[in-house]
Amino acid sequence: MDEATSKKKGSPWWYLLALIPLIGTLFPAFYSSVTPTLWGIPFFYWYQMLWVIISSLVTFVMYLALKEN
């Protein structure tokens, strides 16, 4: 395996970052409550929306790490 081939594939460990949002939203019993509220929004809703932002950031980091130079 030459250097160009190994560099093109990237490290498979970066793909494990995709598990972070999955684990954060996998158990709804953990976050299915009304309190604490954030600006009047129940915890159940703002917690999920926070994971949308976190997922976007994780995807961006994975993109930067795995893109071809």
PAVO-788030 format. One record per residue: x, y, z of N, C-alpha, C, O in turn; residue in three letters. Coordinates in steps of 0.1 Angstrom, whole numbers, plus 5000, padded with zeros to 4 digits. Atoms other than C-alpha are relative to their C-alpha. Example, Ala and Ser with C-alpha at 12.3 -4.5 7.8 and 13.67 -1.06 7.14 Angstrom:
# residues 2
500949885000512349555078500950125000501950125007ala/499149895000513749895071499250115008499750225009ser/
***
This chain:
# residues 69
500949885000500050005000500950125000501750145009met/499249895001501650324989499450125008498350115013asp/500449894992501450665006498750074995497950125002glu/501149935006498950814982498749925002497649995005ala/501250084997496450524987499650015014498450035017thr/500350004985496650535025499550145003498750165012ser/500449874997496350915025498650034995497850115001lys/501349985007493250905002498949955009497850015010lys/501150074992491250675025499850075013498650085017lys/500249944987491850865058499949895011499749775008gly/500150094989491650715092498649965003497750055004ser/501450044997488550505100499650055014498450045017pro/500349964986488750635136499150134999498450155009trp/500849885001487250965124498549974999497750055004trp/501450045001483950785116499449975013498149985014tyr/500650034987483450705152499450135006498650125015leu/500649874996482651075158498550004997497850075004leu/501450005003479351005142499249935010497949955011ala/500750074989478450795172499650105011498750075019leu/500349914989478451095195498550055000497850045010ile/501449965000475051245183499149885002498049905008pro/500850124999473650895181499849965015498649945019leu/500050044986474450815217499250115008498550085017ile/500749894993473251165228498550004999497850065007gly/501550005002469751105214499449865000498249844997thr/500550145001469450725217499049975011498149885009leu/500950044988467650715251499150125003499450205011phe/500949894997464650955251499550005014499150115019pro/500450004985463850855287500950095008500550145018ala/499049914993466951055297499650144999499750225008phe/500349865002465651375282498650044998498250144994tyr/501449975002461951345282499450065013498650005020ser/500549924988461151615308499750144995500250184985ser/500449865003459751965308501150095006501550194999val/499049914993462352115332501449944998501549824997thr/500049865000464752275329499650064987499850014976pro/500449935012463352525305501150104996501850155004thr/499049905005465452755283499250104992498750064981leu/500849905006463653075274498649964997498049994987trp/501450055001460352905280499849874991498749824990gly/500050125008461252605258500349885008501349885015ile/499850124992460852265275501349934996501849934985pro/498750075001464052065280500049904988500949884981phe/500250105011462751785256500350064986501049994978phe/499849945013462752025227501450064998502050054987tyr/498749935002465852235233501249905000502249934994trp/499050104999467951925241500249944986501349924981tyr/499950065013467151775207500550104990501350074981gln/499549905009467752105189501550035002502250064992met/498549994997471152135206500849894993501949914988leu/499350115007472051795191500050024985500949974979trp/499949975014471251925157501250094997501950064987val/498949915002473852195161501349915003502349934995ile/498850084997476351945177500349904988501449884984ile/499850105012475751695148500650084988501450024981ser/499549925011476451975123501550025002502350014993ser/498649984997479752055141500849874998501949884993leu/499350135002480751685142500249974986501349924982val/500050035015479951645105501150094994501850044985thr/499049915006482051955097501549965004502449964995phe/498750054995485051825118500449874992501549864987val/499750125008484751485100500350044986501349984980met/499749955014484651665066501450054999502150014990tyr/498749955000487751855074501149905001502249904995leu/499050104997489651555087500149904988501149844986ala/500050105010488651325058500050054986500149964976leu/500049965013488551545028501449984993502449975000lys/498750025007491151485001500750144998500150244995glu/499249875002493951744998500350024986500950124982asn/
***
